[in-house]
Amino acid sequence: MNHWSNHWLLSRTVSSFSEGEVAQTYANDVSNFWSQNLAFLGKEAVIVDVGSGNGAAALMISEWAKKNGKKWQVHGVDIATINPVKSLSEKPEISKQLESITFHSETDMQKLPFADNSVDCVVSQFGFEYGESEAALVEALRVLKPGGKIVALAQHKKSQLVKEAGQGAEIFQHILNTTPLFLQADLMLRLAAMQMEKMSFEEWQKNQACLASRRTTEWIMQTLKEKFNKPEEHVWLNEIFGRVLELINFATTTEKAVQAAEYLMIAFNMLQDHRLRLIDHGEAALTAANTKKWLKAAEKAKASAEVTEFNAGEQLFAWQFIASK
């Protein structure tokens, strides 16, 4: 769970999918999904976003409500440690919008902090499937008012989004755990720190140790580019290479080189956390058989429910689940 808490607290993003081709284009379709499926709610309503993270769905819903003259109380619930307003403080336009949402950190979706029959709609955007989905469904129905709905988008095993996550996890695993890229970058930064105690940055740049270290680092990166040469794989390479090169270029003095070596270890650990999140995406993704369990759980709880596939643009994006109490 730490890899999720670290992401929400440090990433400065509202979404866990801030990269990848599909992630860059799905926002409008998802926003339309929420506005269409929450249109049944009146001017005043209580909405709970389960597995909210930093509030991607909650924010879309809250802002749509404001623009349409509705006074909705929007809550975000997540088992991870979250503090969206603080985490997004460097993006004041978003942080300010998030202030209107009540977030519940370290809160299990199976133990929602709401009374029976007190919530008008429970929503989830890639949330339910990361926990004990059937138990979470029963809990969501408990807090719903009669006539209330559960509206959710869940990871689809065959979606492009999940496919990209799998590619990313494979690339991160290979680069972080089987190649010497970070060891080589660390060596270069430590050499730079020592050498610049007795020479200028310009002299270090011409030094044979610097030139050899740089050539080795560039060779490792070129080898990886040749191995992962598909266009959709470039986004993952760019994320890793960008962090390494930024720190190497930052090291223009002994002090900065020492700092850069420390930041390199932090970057390595953050990328390992990212790898674990990508693995979680794949493991949480649902097959058609999985969704039938949701339908059976809803039926057992005497709720009507339906599951259909949801496309973003022309691509399969998620499962769409709607249940009525």
C-alpha angles and dihedrals in degrees: 000000000000091000089060095044090049090050096052094043098044110024099076091217134110093215134061088214103064094141139047131068097273092046090059095055109033100078098091094048092048092046089053090049091057096044091050097045096044094048090100091069120099130233092281121041143146115232126185121199108205116208089011101165106184091344111268095154095030090054094049090049095045094049093046090052092052093050090051097048096253125142100213124167105221122195129187120206126189136164090217124079106268136173105167098175092054095038091054095041091118087061099055095177090060096035090055092052091050091058090078091061122080110223124200110203124203091011122147115229087221090061106043115185094232132102124248114280093006104115128074098200137007113204133186132185107190092333116100094057093059092065137037092308100193094048090046089051092054090048092050090052089051094060095041121101117235105280091024122132143220110218117184144166113205134187113272117215091221098044124119088235092061091042090055091048089055091050090049093050090051093050094046091048092052098045099039100039108027107030130068095229097117093037089053093047090048091051091050092051093048091049089049091052092052098042096047089059086075104024140039124260090252091054091047090053089059095043116115092232090055094046092048093047092048092049091050092049091048091048091053090050093047091050090052091049089055092049095047099037102146114113092236090055094057094080091064094046091048092053093054098037092045092058093048096046093045091057094044090052091046092060100090096135136032091256093049092047090054089048092047091053089053092047090048090062090048090050090049091053092046090052090049088054089050090052090054091050091051090052089050090054091057095044093048095049114113132231123208088262090056092054091054088063089057090052092049091049090051092047091050089052089051095248127131114236144172135191125202136163117263123210128204105207105321096330130094105250113166150328115277113215124184125175129177125205 
